[in-house]
């Protein structure tokens, strides 16, 4: 009996010692990229604490310890909707491996954390009341982006490695490789160019951009346009200087530099503004751009929340993101393009576009077949076409996809009507877009894992008869018929311009 008691006591002590090992402050080995910091306190098998990130500190709930494993839940208010994220982890001394839940088109990720302190977690900082803005007056349309903007953005490929030299090289390449002639005009610098403010509050660039006015002049000299990035919050997504309380000043600075396009990313604005104020927050910068003295395309990046399609244009937006960030995977691209754009078509039109995020074509995570689907679907959706790959040395097969003039003509069609799904049979979908002159763009998509025959009918387009069909990837006319079928590869597309009556 004594031996049994001793064994039980020893086991309990061992578990308690093991539990105590969780207490402390744990941070990711590359915190700027992983965005994970944990304060944990173990109390027997119970775990409490909070997680720190871009959005501030959030208490963990339902924390449990089972041997060398933990689990907890983070509950957040996502623009009025409660969201629960489940985390698991394993202690492999001296490291803590946490599995982050799937989000934003990205699957679960494992992040390694190391302990920087063994102290108990300090109390959560006091909650600061968020700013509520009154409804803003509508910002007048600026006459820009009559067709969806086309160009390049630095983020998908280069992230925090963007520089003056790189941007100049990309501009040179766009002229040399035919991207400019195909309609790609904007050269957009995303996050990480900022370096705080001077004594007068003027935004400054960091050492990677020694003279941004000279850079803009260089880009303009190539017949191209330059874009830049900011946030309505105190900090950008990558933790650089935002435009909070400097909207008018920043807009005038951008105009003086020669900026032609602004991507405005919500990020840390969530820390200072009530999310109900989002339309007014964006209208504040929309009006500042209107008064800047220079025409600047305004791109709203707030992930499609709070029904942005209903107010984005009134806030001065020429385009607005409809989803979270795209990833260079079939799952992310297809989920965003097929599933999250359906039903938004009535909001799009000349000067005001739904934006399912930038192109991943050429970044290596998908096949050429999937990239053709990406390009085709974005064009039927009348989406902005912002390449996100390294344009300095583009393989011919990728360049052919990005510069297909007949597909681009669909995206840039002056009627300005966004396409929609008109038929669906399991993984097989037909999407169509009305075009100027009464013709149609039709995409036959196969989301399945095996080749399949996909068919569309004249009635899918509200027509009684089809009189002409042109294959936009094969660049060949097809025989007209009341219905048309194509053998479509897995994850592939067949795309046509159709005429009828």
WOLIN-V207797 format. One record per residue. RES is the residue in one small letter. PHI is phi in whole degrees, -180 to 180 (999 if undefined). Layout:
{{RES,PHI} {RES,PHI}}
//
This chain:
{{x,999} {x,-62} {x,-64} {x,-64} {x,-61} {x,-63} {x,-64} {x,-64} {x,-65} {x,-64} {x,-63} {x,-63} {x,-64} {x,-63} {x,-65} {x,-65} {x,-62} {x,-65} {x,-63} {x,-60} {x,-65} {x,-81} {x,-63} {x,143} {x,-105} {x,-116} {x,-131} {x,-66} {x,-64} {x,-126} {x,-60} {x,-64} {x,-98} {x,-78} {x,67} {x,-123} {x,-145} {x,-124} {x,-105} {x,-126} {x,-136} {x,-95} {x,-136} {x,66} {x,-92} {x,-101} {x,-125} {x,-129} {x,143} {x,-153} {x,-109} {x,-109} {x,-161} {x,-59} {x,-88} {x,104} {x,-104} {x,-132} {x,-64} {x,-88} {x,-128} {x,55} {x,-74} {x,-134} {x,-120} {x,-133} {x,67} {x,-97} {x,-120} {x,-131} {x,-151} {x,-159} {x,-124} {x,-111} {x,-109} {x,-126} {x,-92} {x,-95} {x,53} {x,92} {x,-117} {x,-72} {x,-124} {x,-112} {x,-117} {x,-94} {x,-116} {x,-130} {x,-158} {x,-138} {x,-90} {x,-126} {x,-45} {x,-96} {x,-112} {x,-120} {x,-102} {x,-110} {x,-96} {x,-83} {x,-70} {x,-64} {x,-164} {x,58} {x,83} {x,-102} {x,-73} {x,-57} {x,-129} {x,-100} {x,-121} {x,-94} {x,-116} {x,-122} {x,-85} {x,-107} {x,-157} {x,-104} {x,-73} {x,-64} {x,-64} {x,-68} {x,-65} {x,-59} {x,-63} {x,-62} {x,-71} {x,-97} {x,-56} {x,-86} {x,-76} {x,-112} {x,-96} {x,-70} {x,-55} {x,-94} {x,-71} {x,-63} {x,-87} {x,-65} {x,-62} {x,-92} {x,80} {x,-97} {x,52} {x,-66} {x,-122} {x,-57} {x,-59} {x,-126} {x,171} {x,-142} {x,-132} {x,-78} {x,-69} {x,-56} {x,-96} {x,-109} {x,46} {x,-85} {x,-99} {x,-70} {x,-153} {x,-55} {x,-62} {x,-62} {x,-63} {x,-63} {x,-64} {x,-66} {x,-60} {x,-58} {x,-66} {x,-62} {x,-74} {x,-71} {x,-94} {x,94} {x,-62} {x,-61} {x,-63} {x,-80} {x,117} {x,-81} {x,-116} {x,-88} {x,-112} {x,-106} {x,-89} {x,-87} {x,-61} {x,92} {x,-92} {x,-86} {x,-144} {x,82} {x,-132} {x,-85} {x,-62} {x,-95} {x,87} {x,-77} {x,-64} {x,-117} {x,-96} {x,-88} {x,-66} {x,-77} {x,-131} {x,-66} {x,-151} {x,-73} {x,-65} {x,-65} {x,-65} {x,-62} {x,-61} {x,-64} {x,-64} {x,-62} {x,-65} {x,-90} {x,79} {x,-113} {x,-125} {x,-114} {x,-116} {x,-142} {x,-136} {x,-158} {x,-140} {x,-73} {x,-91} {x,-65} {x,-132} {x,-80} {x,-61} {x,-90} {x,89} {x,-95} {x,-66} {x,-97} {x,-102} {x,-54} {x,65} {x,-133} {x,-60} {x,-62} {x,-64} {x,-67} {x,-61} {x,-68} {x,-64} {x,-59} {x,-63} {x,-65} {x,-72} {x,99} {x,-71} {x,-115} {x,-157} {x,-126} {x,-95} {x,-121} {x,-104} {x,-56} {x,37} {x,-73} {x,-58} {x,-64} {x,-79} {x,-116} {x,-113} {x,-63} {x,-63} {x,-63} {x,-85} {x,-53} {x,-58} {x,-70} {x,-63} {x,-71} {x,-63} {x,-60} {x,-76} {x,-57} {x,-69} {x,-62} {x,-66} {x,-60} {x,-95} {x,-79} {x,90} {x,-141} {x,-69} {x,-133} {x,-63} {x,-113} {x,-108} {x,-86} {x,-122} {x,-138} {x,70} {x,81} {x,-81} {x,54} {x,49} {x,-57} {x,-62} {x,-87} {x,-133} {x,-57} {x,-66} {x,-68} {x,-86} {x,95} {x,-73} {x,-91} {x,-157} {x,-145} {x,-64} {x,-109} {x,-148} {x,-72} {x,-67} {x,-77} {x,-122} {x,-84} {x,-139} {x,-61} {x,-61} {x,-67} {x,-62} {x,-69} {x,-63} {x,-67} {x,-73} {x,-86} {x,-88} {x,-98} {x,-102} {x,-60} {x,93} {x,-96} {x,-62} {x,-69} {x,-82} {x,-87} {x,175} {x,-54} {x,92} {x,-146} {x,-127} {x,-70} {x,-124} {x,-82} {x,93} {x,-74} {x,-77} {x,-105} {x,-58} {x,96} {x,-88} {x,99} {x,-89} {x,-130} {x,-84} {x,-59} {x,-60} {x,-68} {x,-67} {x,-65} {x,-62} {x,-55} {x,-66} {x,-66} {x,-65} {x,-61} {x,-71} {x,-66} {x,-79} {x,54} {x,-88} {x,-56} {x,-111} {x,-115} {x,-60} {x,-127} {x,-105} {x,-83} {x,-83} {x,-73} {x,-151} {x,-94} {x,-58} {x,-55} {x,-65} {x,-74} {x,-62} {x,-62} {x,-68} {x,-69} {x,-112} {x,-65} {x,-62} {x,-71} {x,-73} {x,-60} {x,-61} {x,-66} {x,-58} {x,-95} {x,-56} {x,-70} {x,-64} {x,73} {x,-98} {x,-78} {x,-78} {x,-151} {x,-74} {x,-113} {x,-158} {x,-152} {x,-139} {x,65} {x,-83} {x,-101} {x,-132} {x,-117} {x,-117} {x,-142} {x,-137} {x,-71} {x,-120} {x,-59} {x,87} {x,92} {x,-86} {x,-135} {x,-100} {x,-129} {x,-116} {x,-101} {x,-115} {x,-119} {x,-88} {x,-82} {x,-97} {x,-139} {x,-57} {x,-155} {x,-86} {x,-117} {x,-125} {x,-126} {x,-120} {x,-55} {x,-65} {x,-60} {x,-103} {x,75} {x,-107} {x,-94} {x,-155} {x,-103} {x,-109} {x,-156} {x,-136} {x,-126} {x,-79} {x,-84} {x,-96} {x,-88} {x,54} {x,-145} {x,-79} {x,-115} {x,-73} {x,-73} {x,-158} {x,-65} {x,-139} {x,-141} {x,-122} {x,-140} {x,-82} {x,-112} {x,-67} {x,-54} {x,63} {x,-109} {x,-147} {x,-122} {x,-126} {x,-137} {x,-106} {x,-122} {x,-121} {x,-172} {x,-153}}
//
